[in-house]
């Protein structure tokens, strides 16, 4: 699982910044919120335009560059608050006894200029400009590497890390990861294997699994409705012509069923979100959610976070939210929350646990009082 992300000169973050999934000395919620010595989730809080989404992007960037065909780093990726021409990233992962550290640097006008991969403290891939040495391929020396693409991506697609169990496990974890933004993109997947659409998109998910997994989740938590899905019969042109959103119905007791397209934005978002959510819980990976507070009731947000921590295996939740109701020591540890602030040198992070918060203290009230930073400084001048 992801242990650390260190980056510099990226978007609104000019200074070197660390996102750390290693737990602190806090003892509570250890059984549910920690697995194999790593935190199972982190949340980012702050005012609008403080850099919360950019902090999230520092994690999803690796997934984009490894698995998306058109993902590139351009001038708009560099921080506006730095004159440096080099951007740097380092990602650390742990899987049982195996430790993987992967880093790269990207330079304006030159592309990827450095790239290294360490496995259990030994360097197995080292790139400088367009040349590289590898200990995980039959050919140890490479030249004329594409400057705008990660060399590790090319190695994986050509070898699938045959004979490299630790690296294969790492990439399976990364491939299972999903980025979700209900406002901007509705769904952005980092999968390169299109067959996995059946696990994360609502319509193919229902076609493969039916409604039982989602209805079981609803029943377990007392939702006042279930869903039904009328799968079109092959060869029936009239049935095939009926849109998916008219064939998916929400059913409540003593009420006529309501087509999906007539339901509230919140329920539509929840149903669109659940296949990906349940998939990561079951198979592992990173579930990255931007605007987590959009369209969901406070109690539902708390349920989704709590359920993830209790049931997910080899999975981590990373989210951006404005919902301060999640800031409870019964739900999140202080070492799982960062405030994001914006200053003269761009964005920077404050970890709540650095302030010595105790379990009995009210984390939400302390945040709203300004104890951890990350609050807007708006003023109502009419008062």
N, C-alpha and C positions, 0 to 999 in steps of 0.2 A: 504494500500500500504506500501511498505518498507520505513521505516523512518531512521534506522541506522543499520550498521553492525560494530561490534567491535570484533577484533580478535587478537590473540597473538601466536607467535611461530608456524606459519604456512608457510610452503614452504620458500620463500626467505624473509619473514617478521618475524624477530625475536622480535621486539619491539611491544608493544600494538599499534594497528592501528585502526583508525576510518574512515569509509565511511559514510558521512552524507547527507541525502536527504532533510533535513530541509533547506528551502531557507534563504538566508541572507537578508540584507536590500536593496538589489537591487530592483528597481521598474519596469524596462523594461522587456518585454516578460512574464509578470506575467499572462496575459490572456491565453497564449498558453502553456507555459512551466511549469506551476504549476497547480495542482489539489488538492483540499481539503487540502491546506497548505503544500503540499509536491512536490518536484521536480519530473517531469515526465521523467527525464533522467540524466545520468552522463556519461562522457567520460574520458578515461585514455590515457595519452600521455607520451611518454618517448622513450629512445633509445632501441635498441634491447637488450634483456637479462636483462632489468632493473627490471622486475617483474610485468609488466602490466597485463599479463594473469593471474598471481597469484592473483592479486587484484580482477580480475573478478571471479576467482575460489572461492574466499572467499564467494561470493554470491551464486554461483551455487552449492557449496558443500552442502548446506542445502537441495536443491532440490534432489541432488543425494542420500543423506543419507535417505531421507524420501520416495523416490519413486523408486529408482533403486534396483533391487534384489541383485546385486553383488557389490554394492558400499561399500567399507570398507576404514578405515583409517589405513595406514601402516607406517612403519619407514620413507619412502620417503616423507611423508606428513609433518613431523616435519622440522623446520628450521635448516639448516646447521650452522647457525650463533648463535645458542644458545645451552647451555648444559642442559637446562631445559627438564624434562621428561613429562611436562604437556602442552597440547595445549588447548586454550580456545576460545569460540565463544559466541557472544550475538547478537541476531537479534530482532529489534524492528519494530512493524508494527502498522499502524493506519487505521481503517475502520470506518469512521464517528466518533461517540463518543467512540468507542471501541478501546482500546489500548492493544496490545499483546506483551509481551517480553518473548522470549524463549532463553535459554542459555544451554550450555553443556560444559563439560571438558572431555578430552580424555588423558589417561596416558599410556605411553609406558609400555608394558607388562601386563597391567591390563584392558584396554579397556575404555569404558565410565564410569567414576567414579562419575560424578555429572551431573544432568539434572534438570532444573527447568522451569516452565511455569507460568507466571503471566498473569491474565486477569483483566484489569482495576484495577491494583494495588493489587489484591488479588492472593495469590499463590494457584494454582489449581493442580499442579503436582510437586512433589519433589522426586528426586531419589538420593540415595547414594549407590555407587557400584551396587550390584545386588538386592537391596531392594528399594521400592518406596511407596509413599503415594499419592493417587489421590482423587480429589473432582469432577471429571468429569466421574466417572464410578460407577457402583453399588457396586463393591467391592473396598473398600478404601485402602486395604493393598496388596502389591505384594512382592513376594520373588523369588529368582532363575531367575532373569531377565538375558537374554542373554547379556554378557558383551560387545560384539562387535556390538551391534545394538541399535539404539535409541528406548527407551521405548515408546516415543510418536508415532512412526511409528506403533508399535504393537497396541496401543490403537485405533488409527484411523482405521486400517484395521479390527479391531474387533467390533467397535461401530459406525463408520462413524460420530462420535460426535452427536449422536441422542440427540435432545433437547438442543444442544449447538450451537445456531445460529451464534454467533460471530466466534467461532472456525471453524464451517463448512464453513463460508464465507472465512476465512483465507486460508483454505486448497483448496478451489476452485480456489482462486487466485494463489496459488502455483502450483496447477496442470495445470493451463493454461499456465504456464511459459515454455519457450523454450530456449535452448542453441544452438547456431549456430556457427560453425567454417568451413568456406569454404575450408580450406587447409588441416587440419588434419583429420577431421572426417566427413566432408560435412554436416552431420546432427547428432546431439545427442539430443534425446528427454528425458525429465524427466517425461513424462506421464507414469502412470502405467496402464491406461485404453487404451487398444489397439484400441478401436473403434475410438479414437481421431486421429489415423493415417490419417483418411479421411479429417482432417482439416489442416494437416501440411505437408504431403508428396505429391509431385506434382501429381503422377499418380492416387492415390486414391482420391485426391482432385478434379481432373478433372473428374473422373468417377462419383463423387457425385454432383459437382456443375457445371460441364461444363466449358467452357472457358469465360463465360460472366463476372464474377467478375474481372478476370485479364485483359481482353480486355477493360473493362470499365476504369480500372486504367490507361492503356496505352492511351486510347482516351482522358481522362481527362487531361493528362499531355503532349500530343502532341508527343507520341512515333511514329516513322515512320513505325511501323509494328503492326500486330495482330498475334494471334496464332489460329490454328485450331487443333482439336483433333478427330481422327477417332476411336471412341470407338468400340472394337471388338464385334461382335454379339455372344451371347451365343450359343454354339452348332456348331459354324463354326470353325473347326480345322485349316483351312488355315489362317483365320483372326487372330485367337488366337496365331498363330505361328509368326506373325509379331511383332518384338520388339517394346516396348513402344516408344523408342526414334526415331523410323521410322514412327510412327503414329502421333507424335506431330510435327506440321509444323509451321514455322515462315513465315508469308506472308507479302510481301512488294508490294507497287503499281508498276505495270508494270514489275514485276519480277516473275520468277517461284518460287513456295514455296520451302523453305529449311528445310530439316529434322533437328530435334533438335540436333542430334549427330554431325551434320556438322556446327552448329553455334559456335560462339566464346565462349571462356571460360566465359567471362563477362556476356553474355546473358544467358548461361546455369546456371550460379550462380544466376542471378537475378530471373529466372523462378523457380529455386529450392527454392529460398528464399521467394518469394511472398506469397505462401499459409500460411506459418507460420507468416509472417509479418502481413498480413491482419487478420489472426485469433486472434492474440494478441490485435490488434487495436480494434477489435469488441468485444472480450470476456474478455479482461483484462489479467493481469499477468505481468511477467517480460520477456522481450525479451533481452537475453544476447548474444552479437555478438563479437566474437574474430576475429581479422584480418579484420575489417570492410573495410579497404582500399584495399582489394584484388579484382582485376578484375573489379572494378566499376569506371566510370568516375567521376571526381570531382563534376560536376553538378548533377549527379544522386545520389551521396552520400548526397549532400545537400538537394535534393528533398525528399529522404527517411527520413531523420531526421526531416525536417520541417513538412512533411505530418503526421508523427507519432505524433508530439507534438500538431498539430492542430486537429487531429481526434481521437486519442486514448482516451478511457475512462477507468479509473481505471487500467491503464497500465503504465509501466516504461521501458525505453530503457537504457541499460547499454552496452557500447561498448568500444573496444580497437581499436585505429586507429593511423596511421602515417600521415593521410591526414590533413595537417594544414589548408587547405581551409575551414574546418568546424569551425575553431576558429574565428568566427565572432560574434560580439555582436548583429547582426541582426538574429542570428540563435541559439546561446548558451549564457547563462549567465555565468559570471565567477565562480559562485558558483556551476556550473554544470561540471566543468573541473578540473581534478587532473593531475599533472605531477608526474611521478614515477621516483625516483632516486635510485641509487645503491651505497652503501658505505661500510665501514668496518663492519657494523652490519647488512648488507643486505639491503633490499628494504625499502623505506619510501615514504610517499605521501606529496605533497604540493598542497593545494587548491588555484586556481588562485585568488579567491576573497579575500584571506588574504592580497593581495598586494594593495588593494584599487583601483582596475581598474575602470575607468569611461567608460560610454557608448560610448563616442566620441573617445576613444583610440582604436588603432589597436591591437587587442588581438593576432592575428597571428604574426605580426611583433615583438611584445614584447616577445612572446614565442621564436621565432627564434633568437632573440638577447640574450636570456639567462635570461630574467627577472624572469621567473617562475621556472627555473631549468628544469630537465628532458631532457636535450640535450646530444647527444653523444659527446665524446671528441676525435674523430678520427682526424688524421693528415695526410695530403698528403705530404710526405717528398720529393717528386720529384719536387714540386713547388719551 
